Amino acid sequence: VIVLIVAWLLISARHNTGIFGAIGVTILAFILYVIVAILLGMLLNITLITLPF
């Protein structure tokens, strides 16, 4: 969570896109992370993350 906040602050400061652009990029990065974790879990036959649903 802390890493996400830091990344969000860096993105918003660097690109000056404002708060909505930063939130969008953060959500995109989180979705990519989830997809990668699921793919790795399938390949390695382990569960890296537990989804709430």
mmCIF file of the N, C-alpha and C atoms, coordinates in Angstrom:
data_MODEL
# 
_entry.id   MODEL 
# 
loop_
_atom_site.group_PDB 
_atom_site.id 
_atom_site.type_symbol 
_atom_site.label_atom_id 
_atom_site.label_alt_id 
_atom_site.label_comp_id 
_atom_site.label_asym_id 
_atom_site.label_entity_id 
_atom_site.label_seq_id 
_atom_site.pdbx_PDB_ins_code 
_atom_site.Cartn_x 
_atom_site.Cartn_y 
_atom_site.Cartn_z 
_atom_site.occupancy 
_atom_site.B_iso_or_equiv 
_atom_site.pdbx_formal_charge 
_atom_site.auth_seq_id 
_atom_site.auth_comp_id 
_atom_site.auth_asym_id 
_atom_site.auth_atom_id 
_atom_site.pdbx_PDB_model_num 
ATOM 1   N N  . VAL A 1 1  ? 0.843   -1.199  0.000   1.00 0.00 ? 1  VAL A N  1 
ATOM 2   C CA . VAL A 1 1  ? 0.000   0.000   0.000   1.00 0.00 ? 1  VAL A CA 1 
ATOM 3   C C  . VAL A 1 1  ? 0.875   1.244   0.000   1.00 0.00 ? 1  VAL A C  1 
ATOM 4   N N  . ILE A 1 2  ? 1.916   1.234   0.813   1.00 0.00 ? 2  ILE A N  1 
ATOM 5   C CA . ILE A 1 2  ? 2.832   2.380   0.882   1.00 0.00 ? 2  ILE A CA 1 
ATOM 6   C C  . ILE A 1 2  ? 3.512   2.595   -0.466  1.00 0.00 ? 2  ILE A C  1 
ATOM 7   N N  . VAL A 1 3  ? 3.919   1.491   -1.087  1.00 0.00 ? 3  VAL A N  1 
ATOM 8   C CA . VAL A 1 3  ? 4.571   1.588   -2.400  1.00 0.00 ? 3  VAL A CA 1 
ATOM 9   C C  . VAL A 1 3  ? 3.616   2.183   -3.427  1.00 0.00 ? 3  VAL A C  1 
ATOM 10  N N  . LEU A 1 4  ? 2.357   1.773   -3.370  1.00 0.00 ? 4  LEU A N  1 
ATOM 11  C CA . LEU A 1 4  ? 1.356   2.320   -4.295  1.00 0.00 ? 4  LEU A CA 1 
ATOM 12  C C  . LEU A 1 4  ? 1.188   3.820   -4.105  1.00 0.00 ? 4  LEU A C  1 
ATOM 13  N N  . ILE A 1 5  ? 1.159   4.259   -2.846  1.00 0.00 ? 5  ILE A N  1 
ATOM 14  C CA . ILE A 1 5  ? 0.991   5.685   -2.561  1.00 0.00 ? 5  ILE A CA 1 
ATOM 15  C C  . ILE A 1 5  ? 2.195   6.474   -3.072  1.00 0.00 ? 5  ILE A C  1 
ATOM 16  N N  . VAL A 1 6  ? 3.396   5.953   -2.834  1.00 0.00 ? 6  VAL A N  1 
ATOM 17  C CA . VAL A 1 6  ? 4.617   6.621   -3.297  1.00 0.00 ? 6  VAL A CA 1 
ATOM 18  C C  . VAL A 1 6  ? 4.634   6.692   -4.820  1.00 0.00 ? 6  VAL A C  1 
ATOM 19  N N  . ALA A 1 7  ? 4.306   5.560   -5.471  1.00 0.00 ? 7  ALA A N  1 
ATOM 20  C CA . ALA A 1 7  ? 4.271   5.531   -6.935  1.00 0.00 ? 7  ALA A CA 1 
ATOM 21  C C  . ALA A 1 7  ? 3.239   6.526   -7.460  1.00 0.00 ? 7  ALA A C  1 
ATOM 22  N N  . TRP A 1 8  ? 2.091   6.587   -6.790  1.00 0.00 ? 8  TRP A N  1 
ATOM 23  C CA . TRP A 1 8  ? 1.025   7.503   -7.192  1.00 0.00 ? 8  TRP A CA 1 
ATOM 24  C C  . TRP A 1 8  ? 1.476   8.957   -7.071  1.00 0.00 ? 8  TRP A C  1 
ATOM 25  N N  . LEU A 1 9  ? 2.171   9.269   -5.992  1.00 0.00 ? 9  LEU A N  1 
ATOM 26  C CA . LEU A 1 9  ? 2.677   10.627  -5.797  1.00 0.00 ? 9  LEU A CA 1 
ATOM 27  C C  . LEU A 1 9  ? 3.725   10.975  -6.851  1.00 0.00 ? 9  LEU A C  1 
ATOM 28  N N  . LEU A 1 10 ? 4.633   10.026  -7.141  1.00 0.00 ? 10 LEU A N  1 
ATOM 29  C CA . LEU A 1 10 ? 5.661   10.259  -8.151  1.00 0.00 ? 10 LEU A CA 1 
ATOM 30  C C  . LEU A 1 10 ? 5.038   10.478  -9.519  1.00 0.00 ? 10 LEU A C  1 
ATOM 31  N N  . ILE A 1 11 ? 4.056   9.651   -9.854  1.00 0.00 ? 11 ILE A N  1 
ATOM 32  C CA . ILE A 1 11 ? 3.402   9.769   -11.156 1.00 0.00 ? 11 ILE A CA 1 
ATOM 33  C C  . ILE A 1 11 ? 2.693   11.115  -11.281 1.00 0.00 ? 11 ILE A C  1 
ATOM 34  N N  . SER A 1 12 ? 1.951   11.504  -10.249 1.00 0.00 ? 12 SER A N  1 
ATOM 35  C CA . SER A 1 12 ? 1.195   12.756  -10.317 1.00 0.00 ? 12 SER A CA 1 
ATOM 36  C C  . SER A 1 12 ? 2.145   13.955  -10.359 1.00 0.00 ? 12 SER A C  1 
ATOM 37  N N  . ALA A 1 13 ? 3.263   13.870  -9.655  1.00 0.00 ? 13 ALA A N  1 
ATOM 38  C CA . ALA A 1 13 ? 4.223   14.973  -9.635  1.00 0.00 ? 13 ALA A CA 1 
ATOM 39  C C  . ALA A 1 13 ? 4.969   15.068  -10.963 1.00 0.00 ? 13 ALA A C  1 
ATOM 40  N N  . ARG A 1 14 ? 5.320   13.907  -11.521 1.00 0.00 ? 14 ARG A N  1 
ATOM 41  C CA . ARG A 1 14 ? 6.140   13.896  -12.729 1.00 0.00 ? 14 ARG A CA 1 
ATOM 42  C C  . ARG A 1 14 ? 5.329   14.322  -13.946 1.00 0.00 ? 14 ARG A C  1 
ATOM 43  N N  . HIS A 1 15 ? 4.128   13.790  -14.098 1.00 0.00 ? 15 HIS A N  1 
ATOM 44  C CA . HIS A 1 15 ? 3.364   14.030  -15.314 1.00 0.00 ? 15 HIS A CA 1 
ATOM 45  C C  . HIS A 1 15 ? 2.424   15.226  -15.196 1.00 0.00 ? 15 HIS A C  1 
ATOM 46  N N  . ASN A 1 16 ? 2.174   15.665  -13.957 1.00 0.00 ? 16 ASN A N  1 
ATOM 47  C CA . ASN A 1 16 ? 1.281   16.804  -13.740 1.00 0.00 ? 16 ASN A CA 1 
ATOM 48  C C  . ASN A 1 16 ? -0.081  16.576  -14.371 1.00 0.00 ? 16 ASN A C  1 
ATOM 49  N N  . THR A 1 17 ? -0.543  15.333  -14.380 1.00 0.00 ? 17 THR A N  1 
ATOM 50  C CA . THR A 1 17 ? -1.827  15.010  -14.992 1.00 0.00 ? 17 THR A CA 1 
ATOM 51  C C  . THR A 1 17 ? -2.973  15.267  -14.031 1.00 0.00 ? 17 THR A C  1 
ATOM 52  N N  . GLY A 1 18 ? -2.629  15.593  -12.797 1.00 0.00 ? 18 GLY A N  1 
ATOM 53  C CA . GLY A 1 18 ? -3.684  15.804  -11.820 1.00 0.00 ? 18 GLY A CA 1 
ATOM 54  C C  . GLY A 1 18 ? -4.015  14.508  -11.108 1.00 0.00 ? 18 GLY A C  1 
ATOM 55  N N  . ILE A 1 19 ? -4.967  14.603  -10.184 1.00 0.00 ? 19 ILE A N  1 
ATOM 56  C CA . ILE A 1 19 ? -5.240  13.479  -9.294  1.00 0.00 ? 19 ILE A CA 1 
ATOM 57  C C  . ILE A 1 19 ? -5.961  12.346  -10.022 1.00 0.00 ? 19 ILE A C  1 
ATOM 58  N N  . PHE A 1 20 ? -6.807  12.665  -11.004 1.00 0.00 ? 20 PHE A N  1 
ATOM 59  C CA . PHE A 1 20 ? -7.573  11.617  -11.682 1.00 0.00 ? 20 PHE A CA 1 
ATOM 60  C C  . PHE A 1 20 ? -6.683  10.784  -12.590 1.00 0.00 ? 20 PHE A C  1 
ATOM 61  N N  . GLY A 1 21 ? -5.756  11.431  -13.286 1.00 0.00 ? 21 GLY A N  1 
ATOM 62  C CA . GLY A 1 21 ? -4.815  10.705  -14.133 1.00 0.00 ? 21 GLY A CA 1 
ATOM 63  C C  . GLY A 1 21 ? -3.948  9.774   -13.307 1.00 0.00 ? 21 GLY A C  1 
ATOM 64  N N  . ALA A 1 22 ? -3.511  10.248  -12.152 1.00 0.00 ? 22 ALA A N  1 
ATOM 65  C CA . ALA A 1 22 ? -2.664  9.431   -11.278 1.00 0.00 ? 22 ALA A CA 1 
ATOM 66  C C  . ALA A 1 22 ? -3.436  8.219   -10.761 1.00 0.00 ? 22 ALA A C  1 
ATOM 67  N N  . ILE A 1 23 ? -4.696  8.423   -10.393 1.00 0.00 ? 23 ILE A N  1 
ATOM 68  C CA . ILE A 1 23 ? -5.523  7.313   -9.911  1.00 0.00 ? 23 ILE A CA 1 
ATOM 69  C C  . ILE A 1 23 ? -5.724  6.294   -11.025 1.00 0.00 ? 23 ILE A C  1 
ATOM 70  N N  . GLY A 1 24 ? -5.956  6.773   -12.245 1.00 0.00 ? 24 GLY A N  1 
ATOM 71  C CA . GLY A 1 24 ? -6.140  5.880   -13.386 1.00 0.00 ? 24 GLY A CA 1 
ATOM 72  C C  . GLY A 1 24 ? -4.908  5.033   -13.639 1.00 0.00 ? 24 GLY A C  1 
ATOM 73  N N  . VAL A 1 25 ? -3.732  5.666   -13.611 1.00 0.00 ? 25 VAL A N  1 
ATOM 74  C CA . VAL A 1 25 ? -2.477  4.938   -13.825 1.00 0.00 ? 25 VAL A CA 1 
ATOM 75  C C  . VAL A 1 25 ? -2.249  3.929   -12.709 1.00 0.00 ? 25 VAL A C  1 
ATOM 76  N N  . THR A 1 26 ? -2.571  4.313   -11.472 1.00 0.00 ? 26 THR A N  1 
ATOM 77  C CA . THR A 1 26 ? -2.400  3.406   -10.336 1.00 0.00 ? 26 THR A CA 1 
ATOM 78  C C  . THR A 1 26 ? -3.293  2.179   -10.467 1.00 0.00 ? 26 THR A C  1 
ATOM 79  N N  . ILE A 1 27 ? -4.553  2.394   -10.866 1.00 0.00 ? 27 ILE A N  1 
ATOM 80  C CA . ILE A 1 27 ? -5.485  1.281   -11.065 1.00 0.00 ? 27 ILE A CA 1 
ATOM 81  C C  . ILE A 1 27 ? -4.984  0.376   -12.180 1.00 0.00 ? 27 ILE A C  1 
ATOM 82  N N  . LEU A 1 28 ? -4.483  0.982   -13.268 1.00 0.00 ? 28 LEU A N  1 
ATOM 83  C CA . LEU A 1 28 ? -3.946  0.213   -14.392 1.00 0.00 ? 28 LEU A CA 1 
ATOM 84  C C  . LEU A 1 28 ? -2.773  -0.642  -13.940 1.00 0.00 ? 28 LEU A C  1 
ATOM 85  N N  . ALA A 1 29 ? -1.864  -0.044  -13.153 1.00 0.00 ? 29 ALA A N  1 
ATOM 86  C CA . ALA A 1 29 ? -0.699  -0.779  -12.662 1.00 0.00 ? 29 ALA A CA 1 
ATOM 87  C C  . ALA A 1 29 ? -1.129  -1.926  -11.748 1.00 0.00 ? 29 ALA A C  1 
ATOM 88  N N  . PHE A 1 30 ? -2.145  -1.699  -10.918 1.00 0.00 ? 30 PHE A N  1 
ATOM 89  C CA . PHE A 1 30 ? -2.632  -2.742  -10.014 1.00 0.00 ? 30 PHE A CA 1 
ATOM 90  C C  . PHE A 1 30 ? -3.250  -3.899  -10.794 1.00 0.00 ? 30 PHE A C  1 
ATOM 91  N N  . ILE A 1 31 ? -4.028  -3.564  -11.838 1.00 0.00 ? 31 ILE A N  1 
ATOM 92  C CA . ILE A 1 31 ? -4.642  -4.595  -12.682 1.00 0.00 ? 31 ILE A CA 1 
ATOM 93  C C  . ILE A 1 31 ? -3.554  -5.418  -13.369 1.00 0.00 ? 31 ILE A C  1 
ATOM 94  N N  . LEU A 1 32 ? -2.520  -4.737  -13.893 1.00 0.00 ? 32 LEU A N  1 
ATOM 95  C CA . LEU A 1 32 ? -1.402  -5.444  -14.528 1.00 0.00 ? 32 LEU A CA 1 
ATOM 96  C C  . LEU A 1 32 ? -0.716  -6.365  -13.531 1.00 0.00 ? 32 LEU A C  1 
ATOM 97  N N  . TYR A 1 33 ? -0.524  -5.886  -12.295 1.00 0.00 ? 33 TYR A N  1 
ATOM 98  C CA . TYR A 1 33 ? 0.108   -6.703  -11.258 1.00 0.00 ? 33 TYR A CA 1 
ATOM 99  C C  . TYR A 1 33 ? -0.713  -7.950  -10.962 1.00 0.00 ? 33 TYR A C  1 
ATOM 100 N N  . VAL A 1 34 ? -2.034  -7.775  -10.878 1.00 0.00 ? 34 VAL A N  1 
ATOM 101 C CA . VAL A 1 34 ? -2.918  -8.913  -10.605 1.00 0.00 ? 34 VAL A CA 1 
ATOM 102 C C  . VAL A 1 34 ? -2.841  -9.936  -11.731 1.00 0.00 ? 34 VAL A C  1 
ATOM 103 N N  . ILE A 1 35 ? -2.865  -9.446  -12.988 1.00 0.00 ? 35 ILE A N  1 
ATOM 104 C CA . ILE A 1 35 ? -2.788  -10.349 -14.147 1.00 0.00 ? 35 ILE A CA 1 
ATOM 105 C C  . ILE A 1 35 ? -1.472  -11.113 -14.138 1.00 0.00 ? 35 ILE A C  1 
ATOM 106 N N  . VAL A 1 36 ? -0.363  -10.415 -13.907 1.00 0.00 ? 36 VAL A N  1 
ATOM 107 C CA . VAL A 1 36 ? 0.954   -11.062 -13.870 1.00 0.00 ? 36 VAL A CA 1 
ATOM 108 C C  . VAL A 1 36 ? 1.016   -12.090 -12.746 1.00 0.00 ? 36 VAL A C  1 
ATOM 109 N N  . ALA A 1 37 ? 0.474   -11.742 -11.573 1.00 0.00 ? 37 ALA A N  1 
ATOM 110 C CA . ALA A 1 37 ? 0.488   -12.660 -10.432 1.00 0.00 ? 37 ALA A CA 1 
ATOM 111 C C  . ALA A 1 37 ? -0.319  -13.923 -10.738 1.00 0.00 ? 37 ALA A C  1 
ATOM 112 N N  . ILE A 1 38 ? -1.473  -13.747 -11.389 1.00 0.00 ? 38 ILE A N  1 
ATOM 113 C CA . ILE A 1 38 ? -2.306  -14.900 -11.745 1.00 0.00 ? 38 ILE A CA 1 
ATOM 114 C C  . ILE A 1 38 ? -1.588  -15.780 -12.765 1.00 0.00 ? 38 ILE A C  1 
ATOM 115 N N  . LEU A 1 39 ? -0.984  -15.156 -13.783 1.00 0.00 ? 39 LEU A N  1 
ATOM 116 C CA . LEU A 1 39 ? -0.265  -15.921 -14.807 1.00 0.00 ? 39 LEU A CA 1 
ATOM 117 C C  . LEU A 1 39 ? 0.912   -16.673 -14.203 1.00 0.00 ? 39 LEU A C  1 
ATOM 118 N N  . LEU A 1 40 ? 1.675   -16.007 -13.334 1.00 0.00 ? 40 LEU A N  1 
ATOM 119 C CA . LEU A 1 40 ? 2.799   -16.666 -12.666 1.00 0.00 ? 40 LEU A CA 1 
ATOM 120 C C  . LEU A 1 40 ? 2.306   -17.811 -11.797 1.00 0.00 ? 40 LEU A C  1 
ATOM 121 N N  . GLY A 1 41 ? 1.211   -17.586 -11.097 1.00 0.00 ? 41 GLY A N  1 
ATOM 122 C CA . GLY A 1 41 ? 0.634   -18.624 -10.251 1.00 0.00 ? 41 GLY A CA 1 
ATOM 123 C C  . GLY A 1 41 ? 0.214   -19.836 -11.057 1.00 0.00 ? 41 GLY A C  1 
ATOM 124 N N  . MET A 1 42 ? -0.354  -19.602 -12.247 1.00 0.00 ? 42 MET A N  1 
ATOM 125 C CA . MET A 1 42 ? -0.755  -20.707 -13.105 1.00 0.00 ? 42 MET A CA 1 
ATOM 126 C C  . MET A 1 42 ? 0.470   -21.459 -13.624 1.00 0.00 ? 42 MET A C  1 
ATOM 127 N N  . LEU A 1 43 ? 1.507   -20.706 -14.006 1.00 0.00 ? 43 LEU A N  1 
ATOM 128 C CA . LEU A 1 43 ? 2.724   -21.327 -14.532 1.00 0.00 ? 43 LEU A CA 1 
ATOM 129 C C  . LEU A 1 43 ? 3.450   -22.134 -13.461 1.00 0.00 ? 43 LEU A C  1 
ATOM 130 N N  . LEU A 1 44 ? 3.555   -21.555 -12.270 1.00 0.00 ? 44 LEU A N  1 
ATOM 131 C CA . LEU A 1 44 ? 4.303   -22.200 -11.191 1.00 0.00 ? 44 LEU A CA 1 
ATOM 132 C C  . LEU A 1 44 ? 3.415   -23.081 -10.318 1.00 0.00 ? 44 LEU A C  1 
ATOM 133 N N  . ASN A 1 45 ? 2.116   -23.084 -10.627 1.00 0.00 ? 45 ASN A N  1 
ATOM 134 C CA . ASN A 1 45 ? 1.142   -23.888 -9.891  1.00 0.00 ? 45 ASN A CA 1 
ATOM 135 C C  . ASN A 1 45 ? 1.075   -23.496 -8.416  1.00 0.00 ? 45 ASN A C  1 
ATOM 136 N N  . ILE A 1 46 ? 1.212   -22.182 -8.150  1.00 0.00 ? 46 ILE A N  1 
ATOM 137 C CA . ILE A 1 46 ? 1.073   -21.670 -6.790  1.00 0.00 ? 46 ILE A CA 1 
ATOM 138 C C  . ILE A 1 46 ? 0.174   -20.439 -6.821  1.00 0.00 ? 46 ILE A C  1 
ATOM 139 N N  . THR A 1 47 ? -0.320  -20.054 -5.678  1.00 0.00 ? 47 THR A N  1 
ATOM 140 C CA . THR A 1 47 ? -1.146  -18.861 -5.580  1.00 0.00 ? 47 THR A CA 1 
ATOM 141 C C  . THR A 1 47 ? -0.332  -17.763 -4.893  1.00 0.00 ? 47 THR A C  1 
ATOM 142 N N  . LEU A 1 48 ? 0.004   -16.714 -5.668  1.00 0.00 ? 48 LEU A N  1 
ATOM 143 C CA . LEU A 1 48 ? 0.795   -15.625 -5.115  1.00 0.00 ? 48 LEU A CA 1 
ATOM 144 C C  . LEU A 1 48 ? -0.078  -14.645 -4.334  1.00 0.00 ? 48 LEU A C  1 
ATOM 145 N N  . ILE A 1 49 ? -1.302  -14.458 -4.827  1.00 0.00 ? 49 ILE A N  1 
ATOM 146 C CA . ILE A 1 49 ? -2.202  -13.531 -4.145  1.00 0.00 ? 49 ILE A CA 1 
ATOM 147 C C  . ILE A 1 49 ? -3.550  -14.205 -3.962  1.00 0.00 ? 49 ILE A C  1 
ATOM 148 N N  . THR A 1 50 ? -4.320  -13.732 -2.992  1.00 0.00 ? 50 THR A N  1 
ATOM 149 C CA . THR A 1 50 ? -5.663  -14.241 -2.764  1.00 0.00 ? 50 THR A CA 1 
ATOM 150 C C  . THR A 1 50 ? -6.648  -13.131 -3.102  1.00 0.00 ? 50 THR A C  1 
ATOM 151 N N  . LEU A 1 51 ? -7.450  -13.361 -4.139  1.00 0.00 ? 51 LEU A N  1 
ATOM 152 C CA . LEU A 1 51 ? -8.416  -12.355 -4.541  1.00 0.00 ? 51 LEU A CA 1 
ATOM 153 C C  . LEU A 1 51 ? -9.620  -12.397 -3.612  1.00 0.00 ? 51 LEU A C  1 
ATOM 154 N N  . PRO A 1 52 ? -10.248 -11.260 -3.380  1.00 0.00 ? 52 PRO A N  1 
ATOM 155 C CA . PRO A 1 52 ? -11.373 -11.211 -2.442  1.00 0.00 ? 52 PRO A CA 1 
ATOM 156 C C  . PRO A 1 52 ? -12.627 -11.907 -2.949  1.00 0.00 ? 52 PRO A C  1 
ATOM 157 N N  . PHE A 1 53 ? -12.678 -12.247 -4.243  1.00 0.00 ? 53 PHE A N  1 
ATOM 158 C CA . PHE A 1 53 ? -13.876 -12.914 -4.742  1.00 0.00 ? 53 PHE A CA 1 
ATOM 159 C C  . PHE A 1 53 ? -13.572 -14.357 -5.118  1.00 0.00 ? 53 PHE A C  1 
# 
